[in-house]
Amino acid sequence: MQLVAAILLVALIGLLCGLAIYIVYIRVPHKVPGLGKIDEINKLLPGMNCGACGYAGCFAFAQEVSRNPQLASQATCPMLLGNDEVIKQLEIALGVSIDTESMNKKAMLHCKGSSENLFDYSGVQSCKAASLLAGGFKRCPYACLGLGDCMRACKYDAISIDGDKGIAVIDYVKCTGCALCVRECPQNLINMVSGRSKVSYRCNYSEIRVIPGRERCNNGCTHCRKCFVACKYDAIIWNKEKAVPEFDSAKCTLCGECVAVCPTRTLEYFQPAISPYAV
């Protein structure tokens, strides 16, 4: 009798557990709300998890863009640019129109090089390490140190070091706009600009940040405003706070007047833009 009672008790417990599992199964959602949309977006992304978009990986970017679809046009994903089919699928998934021009970014180095060395640096061959020693070994406190931190960070072989000028050189054709180099520069000389930029400003020295014992090199901007005065198309805005020129690519006609009047040749043609106009 006791055996039968034990068997019935175990059967009853099993029945109650099964009933509880069934109730949970039918009552609790099988999918986390929004996860389906994130999954759909994530499958369209390249899956390289390079961090070029500014997020930890493709899934993290998919999470963020599912909440704010407008980010799709602001973040740079080099693997998506040029893939019109995937872009269209993303537009459908997100319900927005993606501006591929906004996604097209290039890295620009704001230094022309040739700043005089104050002393012979023989420490760790790293810009970050050298910058910790009195702010670097160049006379210009904002000069490129040319030790290649940005070059080593670039996965696309788009950056090399010019040994004569002692600066990094960016190959705009190879540059994918991943921005990994930006984070590596301790001098904050690299920033991302539109791939349709037409003129590059190759200096980072500012009059408002003068450091005693340091001075601009002969190749630096003198803040003479000649470029600003020479532009007839209002394509140059003079930033009074920073005392530097800023450029509106949409208004720039590539007339070349600003480049021609610059006494230190701090202004140069931005290679991707000028090449179609070469004769």
Buried (B, 14 or more C-beta within 10 A) or exposed (E): EEEEEEEEEEEEEEEEEEEEEEEEEEEEEEEEEEEEBBBBBBEBBBEEBBBBBBBEBBBBBBBBBBEEBEBBBBBBBBBBBEBEEBBEBBBEBBEBEBEBEBBBBBBBBBBBBBBEEBEEBEEEEBBBBBBEEEBBBBBBBBBBBBBBBBBBBBBBEBBBBEEEBBBBBBBBEEBBBBBBBBEBBBBEBBBBBBBBBBBBBBBBBBEEEEEEEBBBBEBBBBBEEBBBEBBEEEBBBBEEEEBBBEBEBEEBEBEBBBBEBBEBEBBBBBBBBBEEEEE
